[in-house]
Amino acid sequence: MIIRALREYGGSSQAADFGPLSLQAFRQRLVDKGNSRTYINNLIDELKRIFRWGASQELIPVQIHQALATVPGLRKDRTEAREPDPIKPVDDATVDATFPRLPQVVADMIRFQRLTGCRPGELCILRPCDVDISGEVWIYRPESHKTEHHGHERVICIGPKAQDVLRPYLRREKTAYCFSPAESEKRRRAAAHANRKTPLSCGNRPGTNRRREPKRSPGDRYDTNTYRRAIHHAVDAINKEREKNKIEERLPRWSPNRLRHTAATEIRRKFGLEAAQVALGHSQADVTQIYAEKNLTLAVEVARKIG
């Protein structure tokens, strides 16, 4: 995204000629297009990292990166850029209404995330080798997570309900990803074949109507984008069907990060703020080892009762 936008802005300009004023002009263009302040700041930070890498490889003078680093991010209420809408929980009724048009794998991903409150990225990289199933409550330690660069350990507790969802996906190679688009597509084709009305002696034989060289093939795991798009596609399909049947009520589009907010709201209401903090992995820099142990005990208790 940032490279494409930069090429549209700069054309054939040399990277060595891109200074703080050019960066601010480029940023203003993003503002004029109606992007949110936080989205713009994220793009600009990504662009600075690209120039930093270029300087580290001696592709551009290091002074270019140093100059770009002097441009501060857009501050709240001090810019024309709009503020992003707050991320709100998604109600369970909306989630339940989405299930009929979802692939089984994606539906199980949603159920697992709703029960554990994990981040979408943590869900997508889940592997059997990362889950300790020796205790009553299973412990999932993601291979990578959002705050690992701060030296924090991420522990996700998996209670009985979430265990029932995850258990079938643990029956694979230990290092294979649990939630795979390729597996989901295989299930879809098998279901379509099972529901086939045309006799096998007529029409297309299984596999004959596939493209030999498709532009895109299912991967070995979902990422946050494909996970989100699968949900949006299901919602759009439901709304299209409702429109066809002249049903006025539309299902709102929702994204998987809202499930985390739903889980946080429920945990805080039932167990308090500290329980929500530890169950969802929110931590502070100066946490002591004793406090971490206390947090893990509390998170296990939360998972045992609701997850």
C-alpha positions in Angstrom: 0.0 0.0 0.0 2.6 2.5 1.0 4.9 1.8 -2.0 2.0 2.1 -4.4 0.9 5.4 -2.9 4.4 6.7 -2.9 4.9 5.8 -6.6 1.7 7.6 -7.5 2.9 10.6 -5.6 6.6 10.7 -6.5 6.6 9.0 -9.9 10.2 8.7 -11.1 11.7 10.9 -8.3 15.0 9.7 -6.8 14.8 8.4 -3.2 17.8 10.6 -2.3 15.7 13.7 -3.2 12.9 12.7 -0.8 13.3 14.9 2.3 11.1 16.1 5.2 9.1 18.6 3.1 8.4 15.9 0.5 7.3 13.6 3.3 4.9 16.2 4.7 3.5 16.9 1.3 2.9 13.2 0.7 1.3 12.9 4.1 -1.0 15.8 3.4 -2.1 14.0 0.2 -3.1 11.0 2.4 -5.1 13.4 4.7 -6.9 15.0 1.7 -7.9 11.5 0.6 -9.9 11.1 3.8 -7.7 8.6 5.6 -7.7 8.4 9.4 -5.0 10.0 11.5 -3.8 6.6 13.0 -3.8 4.9 9.6 -1.7 7.8 8.1 0.8 7.6 11.0 1.2 3.9 10.5 1.9 4.3 6.8 4.4 7.1 7.5 6.2 5.0 10.1 6.3 2.1 7.6 7.8 4.5 5.0 10.5 5.7 7.5 11.4 2.0 8.2 11.8 1.4 4.5 14.2 4.4 4.2 16.1 3.2 7.3 16.6 -0.2 5.7 17.8 1.5 2.5 20.3 3.5 4.6 21.5 0.3 6.4 22.2 -1.3 3.0 24.0 1.9 1.7 21.4 2.3 -1.0 20.7 5.9 0.1 22.6 8.4 2.2 22.0 7.9 5.9 21.2 11.6 6.2 18.0 11.0 4.3 16.7 8.6 6.9 17.8 10.9 9.7 16.1 13.9 8.1 12.8 11.9 7.7 12.9 10.8 11.3 12.6 14.5 12.4 9.0 14.6 11.0 6.7 13.9 14.0 3.5 12.0 13.7 0.1 13.6 13.4 -1.3 14.4 16.9 -4.9 14.1 18.0 -7.0 17.3 17.6 -4.1 19.1 15.9 -4.6 17.9 12.4 -7.2 18.0 9.6 -7.1 14.2 9.4 -10.2 12.5 10.7 -10.1 10.5 13.9 -10.8 6.7 13.4 -14.0 5.3 14.7 -13.5 3.5 18.0 -13.4 -0.3 17.8 -16.5 -1.6 19.5 -17.5 -5.1 20.5 -19.6 -7.1 18.0 -22.7 -8.6 19.6 -23.1 -12.4 19.6 -26.3 -12.2 17.6 -24.4 -10.6 14.7 -21.7 -13.3 14.9 -24.2 -16.1 15.0 -26.1 -14.7 12.0 -22.8 -14.8 10.0 -22.0 -18.5 10.6 -24.3 -20.0 8.0 -22.3 -18.5 5.1 -18.8 -19.1 6.6 -16.5 -22.0 5.8 -16.3 -24.4 8.8 -12.6 -23.6 9.4 -13.3 -19.8 9.6 -16.3 -20.4 11.8 -14.2 -22.4 14.2 -11.5 -19.6 14.2 -14.2 -17.2 15.2 -15.5 -19.4 18.0 -12.0 -20.0 19.4 -11.1 -16.3 19.3 -14.4 -15.3 21.0 -13.7 -17.8 23.8 -10.1 -16.9 24.4 -9.9 -13.2 23.4 -6.7 -13.8 21.5 -5.6 -11.4 18.7 -6.4 -12.3 15.1 -2.6 -12.6 14.3 -2.1 -14.9 17.3 -5.0 -17.1 16.1 -3.7 -17.4 12.5 -0.2 -18.7 13.6 -1.5 -21.3 16.0 0.3 -24.7 15.7 0.0 -27.9 17.8 3.6 -27.5 18.9 2.8 -24.2 20.6 0.0 -25.6 22.8 0.6 -27.3 26.1 -2.3 -29.7 26.7 -1.0 -31.3 29.8 -3.2 -29.4 32.3 -6.9 -28.9 32.8 -6.5 -25.6 31.1 -4.3 -25.7 28.0 -1.6 -23.0 27.5 -0.9 -21.5 24.1 2.4 -19.5 23.7 2.4 -17.9 20.2 5.6 -18.2 18.2 5.5 -14.4 17.8 3.2 -11.7 19.2 2.6 -8.0 19.3 4.7 -7.1 22.4 7.5 -9.6 22.0 10.0 -6.8 21.1 9.4 -5.4 24.6 10.5 -8.8 26.1 7.0 -9.7 27.2 5.8 -13.3 27.2 2.3 -13.9 25.7 0.3 -16.7 27.3 -3.2 -17.6 26.1 -5.3 -19.9 28.3 -7.6 -22.3 26.6 -10.6 -23.4 28.6 -12.8 -26.5 28.0 -15.1 -24.8 25.4 -12.2 -23.5 23.4 -10.5 -26.9 23.7 -13.5 -28.6 22.1 -13.2 -26.2 19.1 -9.4 -26.6 18.8 -9.0 -30.4 19.4 -9.7 -31.6 15.8 -7.1 -29.1 14.5 -4.4 -30.5 16.7 -4.4 -33.8 14.8 -1.7 -32.8 12.3 2.0 -32.3 12.0 3.2 -30.5 15.1 4.6 -27.6 13.2 1.7 -27.3 10.7 -0.7 -24.4 11.1 -4.0 -25.4 12.5 -6.2 -23.1 10.4 -5.4 -23.5 6.7 -7.2 -22.0 3.7 -6.1 -25.0 1.6 -7.8 -27.3 4.1 -10.9 -25.1 4.1 -11.1 -25.2 0.3 -10.7 -29.0 0.3 -13.6 -29.3 2.7 -15.7 -27.0 0.6 -15.1 -29.1 -2.5 -15.9 -32.3 -0.6 -19.2 -30.8 0.6 -20.1 -29.7 -2.9 -19.4 -33.1 -4.3 -21.4 -34.8 -1.5 -24.4 -32.5 -2.4 -24.1 -33.0 -6.1 -27.4 -33.6 -7.8 -26.1 -34.4 -11.3 -25.0 -38.1 -11.8 -21.3 -38.6 -12.2 -21.9 -40.0 -15.7 -23.2 -36.5 -16.7 -21.8 -33.0 -16.5 -18.3 -32.2 -15.3 -16.3 -34.9 -13.6 -14.7 -33.8 -10.2 -11.7 -31.6 -10.8 -12.1 -31.1 -14.5 -13.5 -27.5 -14.3 -10.6 -26.1 -12.3 -8.0 -23.7 -13.7 -4.7 -25.3 -14.4 -2.7 -22.2 -13.4 -4.9 -20.1 -11.0 -3.7 -16.6 -10.2 -4.1 -17.3 -6.5 -4.0 -20.6 -4.7 -5.0 -21.3 -1.1 -2.1 -20.9 1.4 -1.1 -23.1 4.3 -2.5 -20.6 6.8 -4.9 -17.7 7.1 -3.4 -14.3 7.8 -5.3 -11.4 9.4 -6.3 -10.1 5.9 -7.7 -13.3 4.5 -9.4 -14.1 7.8 -11.1 -10.7 7.8 -12.0 -10.9 4.1 -13.7 -14.3 4.7 -15.9 -12.7 7.3 -16.7 -9.7 5.1 -17.5 -12.0 2.1 -20.0 -14.0 4.3 -21.7 -10.8 5.5 -21.9 -9.5 2.0 -23.4 -12.7 0.8 -26.0 -12.7 3.5 -27.0 -9.1 2.8 -27.3 -9.9 -0.9 -29.6 -12.7 -0.1 -31.7 -10.5 2.2 -31.9 -7.9 -0.5 -33.1 -10.5 -3.0 -35.7 -11.6 -0.5 -36.7 -7.9 0.2 -35.6 -8.1 3.8 -34.8 -4.5 4.9 -32.5 -5.4 7.9 -28.9 -5.6 6.9 -26.1 -7.4 8.7 -23.3 -5.0 9.6 -19.9 -5.7 8.4 -17.6 -6.7 11.2 -14.0 -7.6 11.6 -12.3 -10.2 13.8 -10.5 -7.7 16.1 -13.9 -6.8 17.4 -14.3 -10.3 18.8 -11.4 -9.4 21.1 -13.2 -6.4 22.4 -16.3 -8.5 23.0 -14.3 -11.0 25.0 -12.7 -8.2 27.0 -16.1 -6.6 27.8 -17.4 -9.9 29.1 -14.4 -10.8 31.2 -14.3 -7.3 32.7 -17.9 -7.5 33.6 -17.7 -10.9 35.2 -14.2 -10.8 36.8 -13.0 -7.2 36.9 -10.4 -5.1 35.1 -7.3 -7.0 36.2 -8.7 -10.2 34.8 -9.4 -8.6 31.5 -5.9 -7.2 31.4 -4.2 -10.5 32.0 -6.5 -12.7 29.9 -6.0 -10.5 26.9 -2.2 -10.0 27.3 -2.2 -6.3 28.2 0.9 -5.6 30.2 3.2 -2.9 31.5 6.9 -2.6 31.1 7.8 -2.9 34.8 6.0 -6.1 35.7 7.7 -8.2 38.4 8.0 -12.0 38.1 5.7 -12.5 41.2 3.0 -10.3 39.6 3.3 -12.3 36.3 2.7 -15.5 38.2 -0.3 -14.0 39.9 -1.6 -12.9 36.5 -1.2 -16.4 35.0 -3.2 -17.9 37.9 -5.9 -15.4 37.3 -6.0 -16.0 33.6 -6.2 -19.8 34.1 -9.2 -19.2 36.4 -10.9 -17.1 33.8 -10.4 -19.7 31.0 -11.6 -22.5 33.2 -14.9 -20.7 33.9 -15.8 -19.0 30.5 -13.4 -20.4 27.9 
